[in-house]
């Protein structure tokens, strides 16, 4: 007797992942369906549906990462077993689909053409929903407004409607994320996603100058979009505006479920999308866990939440959904809690000021001399953990990093009681540099009773002439937006703020010269100063739950 391996895997993993019970295990798959685009290119798709019952709502998943094995199980079979049919399509230029894969620019037109094709299938019930994380989530945002009334619900995870600011957070280029993703997508092979170049092998390319040659150095071929990313350094320029779908969010009428992670690369901009939707009168559901971008728990949670979300908005029965729309994992105490909105009400902004002798306190500092450090881009301050793609991401021990001469550290006394921080975080610093072109990086850490320092959230800001009203070699006030968080600093722990000028290779090192990012090769040393006195009250601003 022939054993259906996928059925066995579905039973096992469905139970492990705590998915809703399957309605049937008899699933059929039509593979390599050809979906024509207006320009003549054909995109391939796999269609999953229960035997004998094809007139069910359709889940559309559009992906550049393949359609088979893991993706087929997670986004095809799991949904087809639970009251849906699913169409998983490979984006243009990936896994057998025609054309060239050029990120972001084709997803709207290709997505709308695919929806028009679905509408003409005899198996289409007239009800469409969309699902998927990361690029798969972006593909949803591109069609959300223009899909028409057949689109009944969306479920997006760890993604944003706009990629310009993701590539240039705080004005600095996301070097590791951009290079690792570009080389991965340019070397994908087989029937499903497989990472073909390790972080270790990327190191020479990440350190290479000029940056325009980094991709070719890593994989031996030129990738067209890499040069374009390096040349368009302003997230608001016309190049990135063509891929920006923030403007469509206010016109959406479809209910949206969002899943994010505290260490996800997209989190600040995902929450910006949430805020735009709320301002427009929508109420998305939002779940944020202690996850990094490629955490398997993100995809599992996405499917686990999408199934009841879709059923509720297709049937009108919302009894299986939670009452409060926002669900957050509070790190530190490691508990889930529900709220009515993001950011939650009931927070008070506390300024924890930098003090003399590397202190940190709510008290306004007294008169004191500023602190100094030297940033040398030929020996850049390294990235340790944080919101980065790959194995170095998430919460990591920071003590070795904090011992470097190019990292300033400010630490509070031991807390007398728990301090719960939930919401956006900012660092307000009074600084000076001998260079017009430089970066400042701020990181919030928790120091436990044994002295171990772990990173909670961080952010970077790139300084350049015209961006700030700055007299040469004079101090300026800057505000660095750190990643939002939900964290409880426990009693007897300490709060710590790091100040430095980079996190290489997560963010591209600032060369100090102002030369074009793609072609720069010269490196200048920056002499940095951070002030902390009554006239220059530098601080980390924490939204503390009252």
C-alpha positions, 0 to 999 in steps of 0.5 A, spaced: 500 500 500 502 506 497 503 511 503 501 518 503 507 522 506 504 529 505 498 526 509 502 523 515 507 530 515 500 534 515 497 530 521 504 530 525 505 537 524 498 540 524 498 537 531 505 539 533 503 546 531 496 546 534 492 548 528 485 547 528 482 540 526 482 538 519 476 537 515 479 532 510 485 529 509 483 528 501 487 533 498 489 534 490 494 538 487 494 541 480 502 543 479 505 548 474 499 551 472 501 557 467 498 564 469 499 569 463 501 576 465 499 582 460 506 582 457 506 575 455 510 572 461 507 566 464 507 565 472 507 558 475 502 556 480 500 550 484 493 549 486 491 545 492 483 543 494 479 538 497 477 532 493 470 533 491 469 540 494 473 545 490 468 551 490 471 553 497 474 560 498 481 561 495 487 563 499 492 566 495 500 566 496 505 569 492 512 568 493 519 568 490 521 563 495 518 556 491 512 553 492 513 546 494 515 541 500 515 546 506 511 552 503 506 547 500 505 544 506 504 550 510 501 555 505 497 549 501 495 543 504 494 546 511 489 551 508 486 546 504 485 541 509 481 546 513 476 549 509 479 552 503 483 551 497 490 555 496 493 557 490 501 558 491 504 562 485 512 563 484 513 571 483 516 573 476 523 570 475 523 565 480 522 557 481 520 556 473 516 563 472 517 567 466 521 573 466 526 577 471 526 577 478 527 585 480 524 586 487 518 590 488 516 593 482 512 587 478 508 585 484 502 589 483 501 588 476 502 581 476 498 580 483 492 583 479 493 579 473 493 573 477 487 575 481 483 576 474 485 569 472 483 566 478 476 570 477 475 566 471 476 559 474 470 555 474 473 552 481 473 560 484 467 561 489 467 568 489 471 569 495 479 570 496 483 571 502 491 572 502 496 570 506 504 570 507 510 573 511 515 578 509 516 579 501 509 574 501 506 580 505 509 585 501 505 582 495 499 582 499 499 590 500 501 591 493 494 588 491 490 590 497 486 596 494 485 594 487 483 587 488 476 588 488 470 586 493 472 579 492 478 580 497 475 578 504 481 578 508 488 579 509 493 576 514 500 579 513 506 577 517 513 580 519 512 585 513 511 592 511 507 596 505 514 600 503 521 597 503 525 604 502 525 605 509 527 598 511 533 599 506 535 606 509 533 606 516 535 612 520 539 614 513 544 608 514 544 602 509 542 596 511 548 592 508 547 585 511 540 584 510 540 587 503 547 583 501 544 577 504 537 577 501 540 579 494 545 573 494 540 568 497 535 570 491 540 570 486 542 563 487 536 559 489 535 553 486 531 546 486 523 546 488 524 550 494 528 555 498 535 553 500 540 558 502 546 557 498 551 562 501 553 562 508 554 568 513 561 566 513 562 566 506 559 573 505 564 576 510 569 578 505 563 581 500 561 585 507 567 588 508 569 590 501 569 596 498 567 599 493 560 596 495 557 596 488 562 590 487 560 586 493 554 582 490 559 580 484 564 578 489 560 574 493 556 570 488 560 571 481 555 575 477 552 582 477 545 583 480 541 589 477 537 591 483 543 591 487 547 597 484 540 601 484 539 600 491 546 603 492 544 609 488 538 611 491 539 612 498 533 617 500 527 612 501 523 618 499 526 619 492 522 617 486 525 610 485 522 607 492 516 611 491 514 606 485 514 601 491 511 604 496 504 602 498 503 606 504 498 611 500 493 605 499 492 603 506 487 608 507 483 606 502 483 599 504 476 596 506 478 589 508 480 586 515 487 585 516 491 580 521 498 582 522 503 578 526 510 581 528 516 580 532 520 584 537 527 583 533 524 583 526 527 587 521 520 590 519 517 592 526 518 599 526 515 600 519 509 594 520 507 598 526 507 605 522 502 601 517 498 599 523 498 606 525 496 608 518 490 603 518 488 605 525 488 613 523 483 611 517 478 608 522 480 600 521 482 596 527 487 590 524 489 585 529 496 585 531 500 580 535 507 581 536 512 575 539 519 575 542 521 573 535 526 575 529 525 575 522 526 568 520 523 565 526 519 559 525 514 561 530 512 567 526 510 563 520 507 558 525 503 563 528 501 566 522 498 560 519 495 559 526 491 566 526 490 566 519 485 560 519 480 562 524 481 570 522 479 568 515 473 563 517 470 569 521 470 574 516 467 569 511 462 567 515 460 573 520 462 568 526 467 572 530 466 568 536 473 564 535 477 571 535 479 574 541 476 580 544 482 585 544 485 586 538 492 587 540 496 581 543 503 582 545 509 578 548 512 582 554 519 580 555 523 579 561 517 576 565 515 572 558 508 573 558 502 574 553 498 580 554 492 583 550 491 590 549 486 595 546 491 598 541 498 600 540 501 603 543 497 601 549 494 607 553 497 608 560 504 609 559 508 615 561 514 617 558 520 617 563 527 620 561 533 616 563 538 621 563 546 620 562 550 621 568 557 623 569 561 616 571 557 612 566 551 613 570 543 613 568 538 616 572 531 619 571 535 625 575 537 631 570 545 631 570 549 636 574 555 640 571 559 634 568 565 634 562 562 630 556 565 623 554 569 622 547 570 616 543 573 615 536 570 611 531 574 608 525 571 605 519 577 601 518 575 597 524 568 598 525 564 597 531 561 590 530 553 588 530 552 583 536 545 581 535 539 585 534 534 586 528 538 582 523 537 577 518 541 570 520 544 567 526 547 573 529 540 576 530 535 577 536 537 577 544 545 576 545 550 577 550 553 584 549 559 585 555 564 584 550 562 589 545 561 594 551 568 593 553 570 596 546 573 603 546 568 606 541 562 604 545 560 608 551 556 605 556 551 608 561 548 604 567 543 605 572 543 603 579 539 596 581 532 597 580 528 597 586 522 594 583 520 592 576 519 597 570 515 595 565 516 599 558 511 598 552 511 602 546 516 606 541 523 608 544 527 614 543 534 616 545 535 624 545 542 625 545 547 632 545 553 630 540 558 633 536 563 630 531 569 633 527 566 630 521 560 632 517 558 625 515 557 620 521 553 616 524 550 615 532 547 608 534 543 607 541 542 601 544 537 599 550 540 593 554 538 589 560 543 588 565 542 582 570 544 581 577 550 577 575 552 583 570 550 580 563 548 585 558 543 583 553 540 587 548 533 589 548 532 594 542 536 599 538 537 604 532 541 608 528 541 615 525 546 618 519 548 625 520 550 629 513 550 637 511 543 639 510 540 634 514 541 638 521 542 645 522 549 644 524 555 649 525 562 645 524 565 642 530 559 644 534 554 640 538 547 638 535 541 635 538 539 628 535 533 624 536 534 616 534 528 612 534 530 605 536 525 599 535 519 599 539 519 594 545 515 591 550 520 589 556 519 588 563 526 590 567 526 586 573 527 588 580 535 588 582 536 589 574 539 595 571 538 599 565 543 600 560 544 605 554 550 604 549 552 609 545 556 608 539 557 610 531 555 603 528 553 596 528 557 593 522 555 589 517 548 590 519 548 597 517 554 600 512 559 603 516 559 611 515 566 612 511 566 619 513 567 622 507 560 623 504 562 620 497 557 616 493 555 609 497 556 605 491 563 607 489 566 610 496 573 607 498 576 612 502 575 612 510 576 617 515 576 617 523 570 620 526 572 624 533 565 623 537 563 627 543 557 626 547 554 631 552 550 630 559 549 636 563 544 641 565 544 644 558 545 638 554 541 633 558 542 627 553 537 621 555 533 615 553 526 616 553 522 610 555 514 609 555 513 606 562 506 603 564 503 606 570 
